[in-house]
Amino acid sequence: MPQSLTELANLYATDKGTIGPSTEWGAHNYTDIYEGYLYRYRQSPINFLEIGLGVTGDQWESHIVHGRNTGGASLRMWYDYFQNAKIYGMDVNPCPYLDNDRIKTFVADQGKIEDLDAFVEATGGIEFDVIVDDGSHRPDHQQVSFSYFFKHLKSGGLYFIEDLASNGLGDGGNERIACDSVRNTRTVLKHYLQNGNFEDPNALIDQAYLSEHIDYIGFHVPPRKIKYVFRPSIRRLLKKVVYYKTDQEGLCIIRKK
């Protein structure tokens, strides 16, 4: 039997699965969600793009590259999972050592339009079936990349944004991935679902195009928060309660009409 996406994630020590690169770095439990959406593509000759490859270099220190993770772990996972796909990777740090017969990597800053234009030119303006943003996690970068590449996504294609965080205007949060000039991406997209327009301020490009072509937006809440309830007198486990905090979704999926 072929390995599941979770098994491959754990093999290469990407944090998308259930086992991270080390005991100090936990996993996000994204792969079960991914597989539900992507299994139908497994044997198809799709065009796949991942933004942010988890490689370290002069432009960005990737903290995930430690323990069992030697860099580019998720790209290796996608390569094994999609055995007939052409896989493109984008990162601010060069990583040509990841290139092979079906993987091609490019250097680009996902928040700079000129870099994205150069990437499109270098790839011949191809359209993608699946795009995954696991880049800087800054909300302005997420919003620029999403609105730019949504025009380069095929009809029916899927766009994933990982690690949504409360890191925009008024949120505070991790300075490394925070940006107080726009609302966080979760808020911007949820506002669209509820009101038909995108929360301001944002960094989206051509909002009219997005409104016309978005077919579906879904949010998922990994990792799950688990609370164990014991009987105090004998420390006997009575039940395990899974609960979720409001506005803590970590993964978003957008499908194009």
Secondary structure, 3 states (H helix, E strand, C coil): CCCCHHHHHHHHCCCCCCCCCECCECCCCCHHHHHHHHHHHCCCCCEEEEECCCCCCCCCCCCCCCCCCCCCHHHHHHHHHCCCCEEEEEECCCCHHHCCCCEEEEECCCCCHHHHHHHHHHCCCCCEEEEEECCCCCHHHHHHHHHHHHHHEEEEEEEEEECCCCCCCCCCCCCCCCCCCCCCHHHHHHHHHHHCCCCCCCCCCCHHHHHHHEEEEEEECCCCEEEEEEECCCCEEEEEEEECCCCCCCEEEEEEC
